[in-house]
């Protein structure tokens, strides 16, 4: 089981690393668009949509790695006052919610991505750029799958590795 956990955590780590490098082309596109608009009075039509694609991919791919590193935003005030078994139960409930949500996002995301691919969907922004967006929609189920797998790993670690000591339950 340790090999499966490590493989899923490596997948989450890799997706987070890929997402972190997305900031470079995102910054370059924004910089180019701003320079063209400010100094030449002519920003490219593609600048707006390309930034949406890059930022969207970046955000989608970081979810699982953020969960892995426990870097997400939580309401820690409750967790600081709860100890032992009640804390384990609350964290289990939270992880189950993430598992269910990411699984539903995976299922619905596949449906939307398949339909978008089938009709070869294009952007609705009505610019001269008008890029295809079907490929972009595949990042929704891909990232949901990685998040779902990582959330299963987090639930497993909570219950079977060190008694949830990474979460401060100390059972």
ABEGO torsion letter per residue (X at the ends): XAAAAAAAAAAAAAAAAAAAAAAAAAAAAAAAAAAAAAAAGBBBAAAAAAAAAAAAAAAAAAAAAAAAAGABBBBAAAAAABBEAAAAAAAAAAAAAAAAAAAAAAAAAAAAAAAAAAAGBBBAAGBAAGBBAAAAAAAAAAAAAAAAAAAAAAAAAAAABGGGAAAGAGX
